[in-house]
Structures are given as C-alpha cells and as structure tokens.
Amino acid sequence: MIANLLDLVTYYEGQIASRKLDKTLGLKNALTLYAMAEGETISAETSLSQKLIHVLQGNLDLEVDGQVLNLTEQGMLTIPADASYSLKAVTNTKYYILDL
C-alpha cells in the first residue's frame, strides 16, 4: 500500500527525480513516479508499449508526434505505442507513467 504518492519523490532544482513503483505494488507493467523541477525536460523518446501519463501536481507540456499538449493537475493522457513524445515541466511537476 502507498498512502500518498506525492511524498515518494522530491523536487531538486535542475534535476528530475524518479521512483519505480511496479514491484512495490506487485504490478507486471512498469509504473514510475517522477518529480521534475520547473523548466526540466525529457527529450524525445518512443516506446513499444502504450503509456498512461497522470499529472498529480503541477503543469506539464507534452509533445506527442509534433502536437503539444498541456496537462495540469489530475490531467491524464495516453500515448500510443511507437509514438514519439517529449516532456517539459512548466512548473514543478509530479506525475507517473504506467506502461499499458
């Protein structure tokens, strides 16, 4: 059991913190929690699996196959398999990504 996801990762200026949760929760699919300091980015990547992104706190710009979308607190989005995506924290942002 996890009581509060927000307490599991901490913001660090100029850094991205992450914590894998799939083993803790007994999941077969990867689940990773992130804390991105304002202005931090993750450059474009692709995945063989579909992904679910859920913003828990903050504001995240997400570019998927050239289309820029903005996710705010409690916003969710699925990214299709084989799609190119990148991320930028508009503000300090905590979110998780679940491989589907």
C-alpha positions in Angstrom: 0.0 0.0 0.0 1.1 3.6 -0.7 -0.6 6.2 1.4 0.5 9.3 -0.6 2.3 9.3 -4.0 3.3 12.9 -3.6 5.5 12.1 -0.6 7.6 9.5 -2.5 9.6 11.8 -4.7 11.1 15.2 -4.0 11.9 18.2 -6.2 15.6 19.1 -6.7 16.5 22.2 -8.6 17.8 21.4 -12.0 17.0 17.7 -11.7 14.5 15.0 -12.4 13.8 12.5 -9.6 12.1 9.2 -10.2 11.0 6.1 -8.3 9.8 2.8 -9.7 6.7 1.5 -8.0 5.7 -1.6 -10.0 7.5 -4.1 -7.7 6.2 -2.3 -4.6 2.7 -2.7 -5.8 3.1 -6.1 -7.4 2.4 -4.9 -10.9 3.5 -6.7 -14.1 3.7 -3.4 -16.0 6.2 -0.6 -15.3 4.9 2.2 -13.1 7.3 5.1 -12.5 6.7 8.3 -10.4 8.6 11.4 -11.4 9.3 14.8 -9.8 10.5 17.3 -12.4 11.8 20.8 -11.3 10.4 23.7 -13.3 12.0 24.0 -16.7 13.4 20.5 -16.8 12.9 18.4 -19.9 12.9 14.8 -21.1 13.9 14.7 -24.8 12.0 12.8 -27.4 11.7 9.0 -27.0 9.5 6.2 -28.2 8.2 3.1 -26.6 6.9 -0.3 -27.9 4.1 -0.1 -25.4 1.2 2.3 -24.9 1.7 4.6 -21.9 -0.6 6.4 -19.5 0.6 9.7 -18.0 -1.2 11.2 -15.0 -0.2 14.5 -13.6 -0.6 14.6 -9.8 0.8 18.1 -9.2 1.9 21.0 -11.4 1.8 21.6 -15.1 3.5 19.6 -17.8 3.9 20.2 -21.5 3.8 17.0 -23.5 4.7 16.8 -27.2 3.4 13.7 -28.9 4.2 13.3 -32.6 4.6 17.0 -33.0 1.4 18.1 -31.2 2.0 20.0 -28.0 -0.5 19.3 -25.2 -0.6 20.8 -21.7 -1.6 18.6 -18.7 -2.4 20.2 -15.4 -3.1 18.6 -12.0 -5.1 15.4 -12.3 -4.9 15.5 -16.1 -4.4 12.2 -17.9 -3.3 11.2 -21.4 -2.5 8.0 -23.2 0.5 7.9 -25.6 0.2 5.3 -28.4 2.8 2.7 -28.8 5.6 3.8 -31.2 4.7 7.5 -30.9 7.5 10.0 -30.3 7.0 12.0 -27.1 8.9 14.6 -25.0 8.1 16.3 -21.7 8.8 19.7 -20.2 7.8 20.8 -16.6 6.1 24.2 -16.9 6.1 24.4 -13.1 7.4 21.9 -10.5 5.5 18.8 -11.6 4.9 15.3 -10.1 3.4 12.7 -12.4 3.5 9.0 -13.1 3.8 6.9 -16.2 2.3 3.5 -16.5 3.1 1.1 -19.3 -0.1 -0.4 -20.6 
